[in-house]
Amino acid sequence: MIVKHGMNYLTVLNSARNHKLAPPLAVLRRQQFLIRVLGVRGENRMQGSKFEADSDNILRAITPVFDPNRHKGQAGKVAVIGGCREYTGAPYFAAISALKIGADLSHVFCTKDAAPVIKSYSPELIVHPVLEESYSVGDRDKDHITRRVVAEVDKWMERFDCLVVGPGLGRDPFLLDCVSEIIKQARQSNVPIIIDGDGLFLVTNNIGLVSGYPLAILTPNVNEYKRLVQKVLNCEVNDQDAHGQLMSLAKQIGGVTILRKGKCDLISDGEIVKSVSKHGSPRRCGGQGDILSGSVAVFLSWARQLILADEGNLIISPTNPTMLGCIAGSALLRKAASLAFEDRKRSTLTTDIIECLGRSLEDICPAC
Amino acid sequence: MIVKHGMNYLTVLNSARNHKLAPPLAVLRRQQFLIRVLGVRGENRMQGSKFEADSDNILRAITPVFDPNRHKGQAGKVAVIGGCREYTGAPYFAAISALKIGADLSHVFCTKDAAPVIKSYSPELIVHPVLEESYSVGDRDKDHITRRVVAEVDKWMERFDCLVVGPGLGRDPFLLDCVSEIIKQARQSNVPIIIDGDGLFLVTNNIGLVSGYPLAILTPNVNEYKRLVQKVLNCEVNDQDAHGQLMSLAKQIGGVTILRKGKCDLISDGEIVKSVSKHGSPRRCGGQGDILSGSVAVFLSWARQLILADEGNLIISPTNPTMLGCIAGSALLRKAASLAFEDRKRSTLTTDIIECLGRSLEDICPAC
């Protein structure tokens, strides 16, 4: 696409130079940008109209109305499992995004090395230095350290409305073994799990960890999706039948929900497929996937609260809380990213997008 | 309540969708919000008028007028006992709030792990890495480490106008044993003590630590209050007689002052009950209780200074400095929270509220 648009752009540039009546370059660049971001090519219009989710209304429907009688924790308690010797930004992005959207409490479970750094990013987070990596664990100690790590997380498990597994997790074998056990504990406690980043590396190599768990959400990017398709469907990605293939993949993994991130986000639970293509930004700075995982965690928690409380009287479609959480999370991130890009253009960073989460939410769903 | 409001909201959503003449969703949400926040139900109006403290005038009465002849420390020296392996934000919120309101010096006594992180949040705080947790202490060393920890705090004790015990304290048994000894030292030195967070867990299990100490303030939230009532009054919380039960509880603990946090803050010293219900915010992000404990510490110190200096000629009601401190602290936090919410709405975090403390204080009680 870059080459194609580059060529388009040069053609435009020449015509602008050759004809006095041609519109100014800035206007042409703006037009080209809008064409690319809004994707007003034939197949996108079709796709948008047929599968596009009513994302703003869904977000409004699942976001709780404020009630002064509620107390701390009732608007959501989420936990991020991630943060190791190399990565400390990703779990922070996911955890702080959850708070900025409206969760009451946000925890991070990371390695001892990562904890002081993640804590120093924000006093708002509760950071537990409990994970261990191979370099700090002797072979003899592995069993009892695994039990200790899993127990440290499990004593909190019942309190969490959602777990985000993967942001900045790294690929240390011992750490990933512990995280596999944590995922099993979360399933036993019926806690929803969002799998992103290195969590997808873990799960793609051991699909049984999430297979058949309807409260699991996978949020792969282009490459992570490719590996998932190859591993589970034993074939290559087929963009001619993107919707059908995504639905088959979700069904094959036993009805988990998959949010395939891209220019247009595609979401399926194996039963239906929805797309979210409004707004968005052409900037691809690292960390936006972490905002998405933290956002989906909050909206999924709210959708689940609403559906459990409403005992089936809820008039909303789709009715699967994981689908609702993905649609709302995708819509909010895309709007925040577009607002940040309007302001910062090429220098847009993930922290700029996080700063736009509140305004985006207020635009779509005013607090009062 | 979640069910009720979820259903209300969806009914509204449907009517808005089904009837052309239905008011816009934003208007309906606004109306619902105002009805809940203003609490225009009979019992709330009654409660407010009968027990509501004259909080703004009390805050103005106890806040000292600036005097160029005063020197560092005379406007207040507070200390927070808290901060452990998991929690570093809570003691920071309490200690920095005290400074933002006007204290001259704010100390934090925490574990060695927590100290560098808390120091990194702000260069304004004096952070002492003196507390120890079980995992870093051998059984043989416990006695002399306890003596050393208590001595480290005690050598500062006489300088403090108020101690805040509990924000981010954690529940490590050895650490809590040391804190019990610190509370005993503070009582011997006649230093006021505010007990919050995990400090309430400690005190609820050993009520003798504060029983009969008139300079102790407990600041329980919904769950902490429930445990306190069960333990001390051996019954359940009775919201039909919220005022009477709170007064009985405070009297039963020998005249300590209790600030029961909620939609309407209730305060009693066993003799009278006052409420503070002005302003406030529907956002329940974690950390607001820490701001309150730091604020009450400063106002209590000022009220006590004023009462001691005035030798009984002070015309102000109530006359108990712990009641005055609680009323002013509650009023200030509620105003700051409402200002922050006006600006940030759903994305309001505790740090946003702390940034509004100065403006709130200036609105109620201009510096000059």
Interface residues (C-beta under 8 A of the other chain):
Chain A: N57 R60 A61 T63 P64 V65 F66 D67 P68 N69 R70 H71 K72 G73 Q74 A75 L99 K100 I101 G102 D104 L105 P116 K119 S120 S122 P123 E124 L125 I126 V127 H128 P129 Q305 L306 A309 D310 N313 L314 I315 I316 L357 G358 L361 E362 P366 A367 C368
Chain B: M1 I2 V3 H5 G6 M7 N8 Y9 L10 L13 N14 L25 A26 R29 R30 Q32 F33 L34 R36 V37 G39 R85 E86 Y87 T88 G89 Y92 F93 D113 P116 V117 S120 Y121 N221 V222 N223 G262 K263 G280 P282 R283 R284 C285 G286 G287 Q288 G289 F341 R344 K345 R346 S347 L349 T350 T351
